[in-house]
Amino acid sequence: MPLFGTDGVRGLANGPLTADLALTLAQATAVVLGQGRSAEARRAAGRRLTAVVARDPRVSGEFLAAAVAAGLASSGVDVLEAGVLPTPATAFLIGSTDADFGVMVSASHNPAPDNGIKIFARGGVKLPDVVEQRIEDAMSGPKLQPTGADVGRIRRFADAEDRYVVHLLASLPHRLDGIHVVLDCAHGAASGVSPETFRDAGARVTVIGADPDGWNINDGVGSTHLASLAEHVVRVGADVGIAHDGDADRCLAVDAQGNIVDGDQIMAILAVAMKDRGHLTKDTLVATVMSNLGLHRAMADHGITVLQTAVGDRYVLEAMDQGGYALGGEQSGHVIMSEYATTGDGLLTGLHLLAEMARQGKTLAELASVMTVYPQVLLNVRDVDRSRVAHPAVAAAVTEAEEELGDAGRVLLRASGTEQLVRVMVEASDAEVAARVAERLAAVVREHLALTP
């Protein structure tokens, strides 16, 4: 089974993800990413390679980040140890310091017992699959083992957070004065930096989920648990709520009435605003196949093309990079603004969303009305052969469903990349119709794709 998943290496800390594995992975990363012209140029100039290392506040991150730093330093890499910071901050700092690469220790929205290791290349960009495979292969090969003065040093990156805050504030098209926001930091990596940044931008800030103890990350708070945020927004009479996940690369929102504003709606708001200012490259938004039909309709109404990708922010990033696009993301709240970031950034997204409220003098509900969210039903059909998702009977059932829905709906069948299941997604203007069609398709999948005993 491959070591790298869709977003780095992830697993139960001290289960599959041990300190030994983290150290070996770091040593292999030094071998692979220590190659190339820029690395050779550094060595020719008598300079060692440099890497930024950061983590989220879960307790296992303490020993895993230490193991990563040890592996890098033992390979002759100087380490800038940035402490607890969001994933997008780590990516930004790699670029701003001209580091050769960087490592973020985090399991994002997963519960506290899990952890993960994300590796970024020069410039703060995610690694392509082929490079991840080279690193995995190098784990069983020879390591770099310099001695004496050639070993790396581990230094505290003292102004890491300040650099990131300055960068975020410099990106804003409008201050946030007069806006009262409730921030849910998921007891995660944004607990310190997010409230500070929103206050510096002019907002009045109420904070929840910002008391990390190493174990409470994502526990009933954050972007995967929005009920508490919605309740707080209504109770304190705030204008808006912003929720991050554990490593703060996501942003979801809640309006003044407690209604959820998801990633599709956030992208719709930002896309229209960026097009109006002439900042939306080729008038195109990049989104995955799971984005709501309402997003497509709204963008068409505003003369914006939606370029679809496979599910996963890495595929969104690849398409954005290939086409030079300025905005893309996922319904889950991974929103990428390539003018300012190389990955999803929950703080950046939230700041720009509130900046549009302030600039236009509108509530979040008014801005979100640019898009009508179509009812969406997603069913996971388990214990079926995902490799046979193109079965003729299934294809015929999909065609029949599409004809029934017409322009007022959409059908998507997708085989899971990790489990023996098929995801059935149906959108329609009527929730009951969407549910009925989805159940009918799921029954066909169960009948014709069932695993044989």
BALUM-200140 format. One line per field, with one value per residue (C-alpha): residue number from 1; residue in one letter; x, y, z. Coordinates in nm, 2 decimals, always signed. Example, Ala and Ser with C-alpha at 12.3 -4.5 7.8 and 13.67 -1.06 7.14 Angstrom:
BEGIN
num: [1	2]
residu: [A	S]
u: [+1.23	+1.37]
v: [-0.45	-0.11]
w: [+0.78	+0.71]
This chain:
BEGIN
num: [1	2	3	4	5	6	7	8	9	10	11	12	13	14	15	16	17	18	19	20	21	22	23	24	25	26	27	28	29	30	31	32	33	34	35	36	37	38	39	40	41	42	43	44	45	46	47	48	49	50	51	52	53	54	55	56	57	58	59	60	61	62	63	64	65	66	67	68	69	70	71	72	73	74	75	76	77	78	79	80	81	82	83	84	85	86	87	88	89	90	91	92	93	94	95	96	97	98	99	100	101	102	103	104	105	106	107	108	109	110	111	112	113	114	115	116	117	118	119	120	121	122	123	124	125	126	127	128	129	130	131	132	133	134	135	136	137	138	139	140	141	142	143	144	145	146	147	148	149	150	151	152	153	154	155	156	157	158	159	160	161	162	163	164	165	166	167	168	169	170	171	172	173	174	175	176	177	178	179	180	181	182	183	184	185	186	187	188	189	190	191	192	193	194	195	196	197	198	199	200	201	202	203	204	205	206	207	208	209	210	211	212	213	214	215	216	217	218	219	220	221	222	223	224	225	226	227	228	229	230	231	232	233	234	235	236	237	238	239	240	241	242	243	244	245	246	247	248	249	250	251	252	253	254	255	256	257	258	259	260	261	262	263	264	265	266	267	268	269	270	271	272	273	274	275	276	277	278	279	280	281	282	283	284	285	286	287	288	289	290	291	292	293	294	295	296	297	298	299	300	301	302	303	304	305	306	307	308	309	310	311	312	313	314	315	316	317	318	319	320	321	322	323	324	325	326	327	328	329	330	331	332	333	334	335	336	337	338	339	340	341	342	343	344	345	346	347	348	349	350	351	352	353	354	355	356	357	358	359	360	361	362	363	364	365	366	367	368	369	370	371	372	373	374	375	376	377	378	379	380	381	382	383	384	385	386	387	388	389	390	391	392	393	394	395	396	397	398	399	400	401	402	403	404	405	406	407	408	409	410	411	412	413	414	415	416	417	418	419	420	421	422	423	424	425	426	427	428	429	430	431	432	433	434	435	436	437	438	439	440	441	442	443	444	445	446	447	448	449	450	451	452	453]
residu: [M	P	L	F	G	T	D	G	V	R	G	L	A	N	G	P	L	T	A	D	L	A	L	T	L	A	Q	A	T	A	V	V	L	G	Q	G	R	S	A	E	A	R	R	A	A	G	R	R	L	T	A	V	V	A	R	D	P	R	V	S	G	E	F	L	A	A	A	V	A	A	G	L	A	S	S	G	V	D	V	L	E	A	G	V	L	P	T	P	A	T	A	F	L	I	G	S	T	D	A	D	F	G	V	M	V	S	A	S	H	N	P	A	P	D	N	G	I	K	I	F	A	R	G	G	V	K	L	P	D	V	V	E	Q	R	I	E	D	A	M	S	G	P	K	L	Q	P	T	G	A	D	V	G	R	I	R	R	F	A	D	A	E	D	R	Y	V	V	H	L	L	A	S	L	P	H	R	L	D	G	I	H	V	V	L	D	C	A	H	G	A	A	S	G	V	S	P	E	T	F	R	D	A	G	A	R	V	T	V	I	G	A	D	P	D	G	W	N	I	N	D	G	V	G	S	T	H	L	A	S	L	A	E	H	V	V	R	V	G	A	D	V	G	I	A	H	D	G	D	A	D	R	C	L	A	V	D	A	Q	G	N	I	V	D	G	D	Q	I	M	A	I	L	A	V	A	M	K	D	R	G	H	L	T	K	D	T	L	V	A	T	V	M	S	N	L	G	L	H	R	A	M	A	D	H	G	I	T	V	L	Q	T	A	V	G	D	R	Y	V	L	E	A	M	D	Q	G	G	Y	A	L	G	G	E	Q	S	G	H	V	I	M	S	E	Y	A	T	T	G	D	G	L	L	T	G	L	H	L	L	A	E	M	A	R	Q	G	K	T	L	A	E	L	A	S	V	M	T	V	Y	P	Q	V	L	L	N	V	R	D	V	D	R	S	R	V	A	H	P	A	V	A	A	A	V	T	E	A	E	E	E	L	G	D	A	G	R	V	L	L	R	A	S	G	T	E	Q	L	V	R	V	M	V	E	A	S	D	A	E	V	A	A	R	V	A	E	R	L	A	A	V	V	R	E	H	L	A	L	T	P]
u: [+0.00	+0.15	+0.28	+0.16	-0.22	-0.40	-0.25	+0.08	+0.14	-0.13	-0.22	-0.25	+0.04	+0.27	+0.07	+0.18	+0.31	+0.60	+0.90	+1.12	+0.91	+0.91	+1.29	+1.34	+1.09	+1.27	+1.61	+1.47	+1.31	+1.66	+1.80	+1.53	+1.47	+1.84	+1.89	+1.85	+2.00	+1.90	+2.04	+2.36	+2.39	+2.35	+2.62	+2.85	+2.81	+2.90	+2.54	+2.35	+1.99	+1.72	+1.37	+1.08	+0.92	+0.59	+0.30	-0.05	-0.10	-0.20	+0.02	+0.19	+0.31	+0.57	+0.77	+0.69	+0.81	+1.12	+1.19	+1.14	+1.38	+1.63	+1.62	+1.67	+1.96	+2.13	+2.12	+2.29	+1.98	+1.94	+1.59	+1.38	+1.16	+0.84	+0.63	+0.25	+0.13	-0.13	-0.04	-0.08	+0.15	+0.42	+0.37	+0.40	+0.71	+0.89	+0.86	+0.92	+1.25	+1.36	+1.38	+1.45	+1.14	+0.93	+0.73	+0.40	+0.31	-0.07	-0.37	-0.59	-0.95	-0.88	-0.92	-0.64	-0.50	-0.41	-0.13	+0.03	+0.33	+0.29	+0.59	+0.62	+0.87	+1.06	+0.81	+0.57	+0.40	+0.27	+0.47	+0.36	+0.29	+0.61	+0.83	+0.64	+0.71	+1.08	+1.08	+0.91	+1.16	+1.45	+1.34	+1.50	+1.81	+2.13	+2.10	+2.30	+2.53	+2.75	+2.98	+3.14	+3.06	+2.85	+2.55	+2.25	+2.14	+1.79	+1.70	+1.38	+1.20	+1.11	+0.92	+0.73	+0.39	+0.45	+0.56	+0.25	+0.02	+0.18	+0.14	-0.23	-0.31	-0.12	-0.35	-0.67	-0.86	-1.06	-1.05	-1.30	-1.40	-1.75	-1.78	-1.84	-1.71	-1.71	-1.40	-1.40	-1.03	-1.10	-0.86	-0.61	-0.31	-0.50	-0.58	-0.32	-0.28	-0.63	-0.79	-0.48	-0.51	-0.88	-0.85	-0.55	-0.77	-1.03	-1.29	-1.45	-1.37	-1.53	-1.33	-1.44	-1.24	-0.90	-0.78	-0.58	-0.45	-0.30	-0.61	-0.91	-0.83	-1.14	-1.34	-1.69	-1.56	-1.42	-1.53	-1.66	-1.88	-2.06	-2.35	-2.16	-2.04	-2.39	-2.53	-2.26	-2.32	-2.69	-2.65	-2.39	-2.56	-2.25	-2.25	-2.07	-1.90	-1.58	-1.47	-1.13	-1.02	-0.73	-0.45	-0.65	-0.64	-1.02	-1.28	-1.65	-1.89	-2.21	-2.43	-2.60	-2.90	-2.68	-2.71	-2.41	-2.23	-2.01	-1.71	-1.91	-2.10	-1.77	-1.61	-1.92	-1.89	-1.52	-1.53	-1.79	-1.60	-1.27	-1.43	-1.57	-1.22	-1.05	-0.86	-1.03	-0.79	-0.97	-1.30	-1.26	-1.32	-1.17	-1.38	-1.42	-1.69	-1.86	-1.94	-2.31	-2.50	-2.61	-2.25	-2.24	-2.57	-2.46	-2.13	-2.29	-2.52	-2.22	-2.02	-1.77	-1.65	-1.63	-1.34	-1.40	-1.14	-1.13	-1.20	-0.91	-0.74	-0.42	-0.61	-0.76	-0.40	-0.27	-0.54	-0.49	-0.11	-0.15	-0.40	-0.26	-0.60	-0.65	-0.93	-1.03	-1.14	-1.38	-1.72	-1.54	-1.39	-1.05	-1.03	-0.71	-0.63	-0.32	-0.23	-0.15	-0.12	+0.01	-0.25	-0.59	-0.57	-0.86	-0.75	-0.69	-1.03	-1.22	-1.05	-1.13	-1.49	-1.54	-1.36	-1.63	-1.90	-1.73	-1.66	-2.01	-2.19	-2.39	-2.46	-2.32	-2.67	-2.71	-2.37	-2.45	-2.77	-2.57	-2.60	-2.90	-2.79	-2.95	-3.05	-2.77	-2.80	-2.48	-2.50	-2.20	-2.28	-2.05	-1.93	-1.95	-1.68	-1.57	-1.38	-1.70	-1.87	-1.91	-2.13	-2.39	-2.69	-2.55	-2.47	-2.83	-2.97	-2.76	-2.88	-3.24	-3.19	-3.03	-3.32	-3.57	-3.39	-3.31	-3.15	-3.29	-3.05	-2.73	-2.60	-2.25	-2.13	-1.77	-1.57	-1.38	-1.01	-0.95	-1.25	-1.47	-1.76	-1.92	-2.05	-2.38	-2.45	-2.77	-2.87	-3.22	-3.43	-3.65	-3.50	-3.75	-3.67	-3.30	-3.34	-3.57	-3.34	-3.03	-3.19	-3.29	-2.94	-2.79	-3.02	-2.89	-2.53	-2.59	-2.76	-2.51	-2.18	-2.21	-1.89	-1.91	-1.86]
v: [+0.00	+0.34	+0.55	+0.88	+0.95	+1.24	+1.49	+1.36	+1.07	+1.03	+0.78	+0.70	+0.86	+0.61	+0.34	+0.34	+0.70	+0.66	+0.88	+0.64	+0.67	+1.05	+1.06	+0.82	+1.01	+1.34	+1.18	+1.05	+1.40	+1.55	+1.30	+1.36	+1.74	+1.81	+1.74	+1.98	+2.30	+2.53	+2.28	+2.25	+2.62	+2.66	+2.40	+2.57	+2.89	+2.72	+2.73	+2.44	+2.35	+2.51	+2.37	+2.52	+2.28	+2.36	+2.17	+2.19	+2.17	+1.81	+1.64	+1.39	+1.68	+1.75	+1.43	+1.39	+1.75	+1.69	+1.36	+1.54	+1.82	+1.56	+1.37	+1.68	+1.82	+1.48	+1.50	+1.84	+2.06	+2.37	+2.37	+2.68	+2.56	+2.76	+2.60	+2.59	+2.75	+2.69	+2.48	+2.77	+2.98	+2.71	+2.71	+3.09	+3.10	+2.84	+3.09	+3.41	+3.27	+3.11	+2.78	+2.46	+2.29	+2.25	+2.01	+2.05	+1.80	+1.79	+1.56	+1.86	+1.79	+1.44	+1.37	+1.42	+1.06	+1.09	+1.29	+1.35	+1.48	+1.71	+1.80	+2.12	+2.18	+2.51	+2.80	+2.63	+2.40	+2.05	+1.76	+1.58	+1.21	+1.11	+1.30	+1.15	+0.81	+0.90	+1.00	+0.67	+0.47	+0.66	+0.56	+0.22	+0.36	+0.53	+0.84	+1.16	+1.14	+1.45	+1.49	+1.77	+2.12	+1.98	+1.87	+2.10	+2.33	+2.37	+2.73	+2.88	+3.08	+3.37	+3.60	+3.33	+3.43	+3.80	+3.75	+3.56	+3.81	+4.10	+3.90	+3.84	+4.20	+4.32	+4.11	+4.28	+4.50	+4.66	+4.68	+4.50	+4.79	+4.76	+4.39	+4.16	+3.81	+3.50	+3.29	+2.91	+2.80	+2.43	+2.43	+2.41	+2.57	+2.90	+2.96	+3.22	+3.38	+3.40	+3.63	+3.85	+3.89	+3.96	+4.22	+4.39	+4.40	+4.61	+4.35	+4.31	+3.95	+3.70	+3.38	+3.01	+2.69	+2.86	+2.69	+2.39	+2.14	+1.89	+1.66	+1.88	+1.97	+1.94	+1.80	+1.93	+2.25	+2.38	+2.35	+1.99	+2.09	+2.41	+2.40	+2.57	+2.85	+2.91	+2.92	+3.17	+3.40	+3.42	+3.45	+3.74	+3.91	+3.89	+3.97	+3.65	+3.34	+3.19	+2.83	+2.68	+2.32	+2.19	+2.31	+2.61	+2.54	+2.55	+2.81	+2.77	+3.05	+3.12	+3.42	+3.63	+3.40	+3.09	+2.96	+2.78	+2.93	+2.65	+2.65	+2.67	+2.98	+3.14	+3.08	+3.22	+3.54	+3.58	+3.49	+3.76	+4.02	+3.93	+3.94	+4.29	+4.41	+4.24	+3.99	+3.67	+3.52	+3.43	+3.48	+3.12	+2.94	+2.60	+2.36	+1.98	+1.76	+1.76	+2.13	+2.22	+2.26	+2.60	+2.72	+2.64	+2.82	+3.13	+3.15	+3.12	+3.40	+3.62	+3.52	+3.30	+2.96	+2.67	+2.44	+2.10	+1.87	+1.54	+1.56	+1.68	+2.01	+1.88	+1.84	+2.19	+2.32	+2.14	+2.28	+2.63	+2.61	+2.48	+2.75	+3.03	+3.07	+3.29	+3.12	+2.76	+2.52	+2.27	+2.27	+2.16	+2.51	+2.46	+2.78	+2.87	+3.23	+3.19	+3.56	+3.53	+3.15	+2.82	+2.62	+2.65	+2.92	+2.95	+3.28	+3.44	+3.32	+3.44	+3.78	+3.83	+3.72	+3.97	+4.23	+4.19	+4.24	+4.56	+4.69	+4.63	+4.71	+4.39	+4.11	+3.76	+3.64	+3.90	+3.81	+3.44	+3.49	+3.52	+3.14	+2.91	+2.59	+2.29	+2.00	+1.74	+1.38	+1.18	+0.80	+0.57	+0.22	-0.02	-0.37	-0.33	-0.37	-0.02	-0.13	-0.22	+0.12	+0.14	-0.17	-0.14	-0.17	+0.11	+0.33	+0.28	+0.37	+0.69	+0.78	+0.73	+0.95	+1.22	+1.22	+1.24	+1.54	+1.72	+2.07	+2.08	+1.83	+1.64	+1.28	+1.17	+0.82	+0.80	+0.50	+0.56	+0.57	+0.39	+0.17	-0.08	+0.16	+0.37	+0.73	+0.82	+1.19	+1.34	+1.71	+1.84	+2.15	+1.94	+1.75	+1.47	+1.41	+1.41	+1.15	+0.93	+0.92	+0.86	+0.57	+0.42	+0.45	+0.31	+0.00	-0.06	-0.03	-0.28	-0.53	-0.53	-0.45	-0.66	-0.83	-1.21	-1.41]
w: [+0.00	-0.09	+0.19	+0.05	+0.03	-0.14	+0.11	+0.24	+0.48	+0.74	+1.01	+1.38	+1.56	+1.72	+1.53	+1.16	+1.20	+1.43	+1.52	+1.33	+1.02	+1.04	+1.08	+0.78	+0.57	+0.64	+0.55	+0.22	+0.15	+0.20	-0.05	-0.32	-0.28	-0.22	-0.59	-0.88	-1.00	-0.71	-0.46	-0.64	-0.67	-0.29	-0.23	-0.48	-0.29	+0.03	+0.17	+0.31	+0.21	+0.43	+0.53	+0.72	+0.97	+1.15	+1.31	+1.44	+1.82	+1.86	+2.12	+1.89	+1.67	+1.94	+1.89	+1.52	+1.43	+1.64	+1.45	+1.12	+1.22	+1.34	+1.02	+0.81	+1.03	+1.03	+0.65	+0.64	+0.61	+0.82	+0.98	+1.05	+1.33	+1.31	+1.59	+1.57	+1.25	+0.98	+0.68	+0.44	+0.66	+0.62	+0.25	+0.24	+0.46	+0.24	-0.05	+0.15	+0.30	-0.03	+0.16	-0.05	+0.09	+0.40	+0.61	+0.79	+1.06	+1.08	+1.01	+0.92	+1.02	+1.16	+1.53	+1.77	+1.78	+1.41	+1.26	+0.92	+0.74	+0.44	+0.23	+0.02	-0.25	-0.32	-0.34	-0.11	-0.37	-0.31	-0.45	-0.76	-0.73	-0.91	-0.66	-0.36	-0.51	-0.54	-0.17	-0.07	-0.27	-0.12	+0.23	+0.18	+0.01	+0.14	+0.35	+0.35	+0.66	+0.68	+0.98	+1.17	+1.05	+0.76	+0.97	+0.97	+1.24	+1.40	+1.47	+1.60	+1.33	+1.57	+1.34	+1.14	+1.26	+1.21	+0.85	+0.77	+0.93	+0.73	+0.41	+0.48	+0.57	+0.26	+0.04	+0.15	-0.10	+0.19	+0.57	+0.79	+1.01	+1.14	+1.09	+1.40	+1.33	+1.54	+1.47	+1.53	+1.53	+1.59	+1.88	+1.60	+1.43	+1.37	+1.74	+1.79	+1.45	+1.32	+1.59	+1.58	+1.20	+1.18	+1.46	+1.28	+0.97	+1.16	+1.26	+1.60	+1.69	+1.92	+1.95	+2.01	+1.97	+2.04	+2.35	+2.22	+2.48	+2.24	+2.25	+2.17	+1.81	+1.59	+1.88	+1.83	+1.68	+1.35	+0.99	+1.03	+1.33	+1.25	+1.50	+1.78	+1.55	+1.42	+1.78	+1.89	+1.59	+1.66	+2.04	+2.03	+1.73	+1.51	+1.14	+1.03	+1.15	+1.01	+1.08	+1.02	+1.04	+1.24	+1.01	+0.88	+0.51	+0.50	+0.55	+0.59	+0.70	+0.88	+0.81	+1.08	+1.09	+1.15	+0.79	+0.66	+0.36	+0.21	-0.02	-0.34	-0.22	-0.10	-0.44	-0.61	-0.41	-0.46	-0.83	-0.91	-0.71	-0.87	-1.22	-1.14	-1.04	-1.34	-1.12	-1.24	-1.49	-1.82	-1.63	-1.51	-1.18	-1.11	-0.91	-0.87	-1.01	-0.67	-0.67	-0.67	-0.99	-0.85	-0.87	-1.24	-1.30	-1.10	-1.28	-1.62	-1.53	-1.46	-1.77	-1.57	-1.70	-1.45	-1.52	-1.35	-1.20	-1.01	-0.64	-0.43	-0.39	-0.56	-0.88	-0.85	-0.79	-1.10	-1.32	-1.18	-1.24	-1.59	-1.70	-1.48	-1.31	-1.01	-0.81	-0.74	-0.47	-0.32	-0.16	+0.16	+0.20	+0.04	-0.16	-0.34	-0.44	-0.65	-0.65	-0.27	-0.19	-0.33	-0.14	+0.03	+0.30	+0.55	+0.69	+0.35	+0.23	+0.54	+0.53	+0.16	+0.21	+0.49	+0.28	+0.02	+0.29	+0.39	+0.04	-0.09	+0.24	+0.22	+0.46	+0.40	+0.32	+0.05	-0.10	-0.09	-0.27	-0.59	-0.60	-0.54	-0.37	-0.53	-0.30	-0.31	-0.20	-0.16	-0.09	-0.03	-0.16	+0.02	-0.05	-0.42	-0.69	-0.76	-1.07	-1.25	-1.21	-1.59	-1.59	-1.88	-1.64	-1.42	-1.72	-1.85	-1.51	-1.50	-1.85	-1.75	-1.43	-1.64	-1.88	-1.60	-1.43	-1.75	-1.70	-1.35	-1.20	-1.22	-1.16	-1.07	-0.99	-0.86	-0.75	-0.42	-0.45	-0.12	-0.04	-0.21	-0.25	-0.51	-0.44	-0.59	-0.60	-0.73	-0.74	-0.83	-0.78	-0.55	-0.25	-0.26	-0.63	-0.56	-0.28	-0.48	-0.79	-0.57	-0.39	-0.72	-0.86	-0.54	-0.57	-0.92	-0.81	-0.53	-0.76	-1.04	-0.86	-0.54	-0.44	-0.48	-0.16]
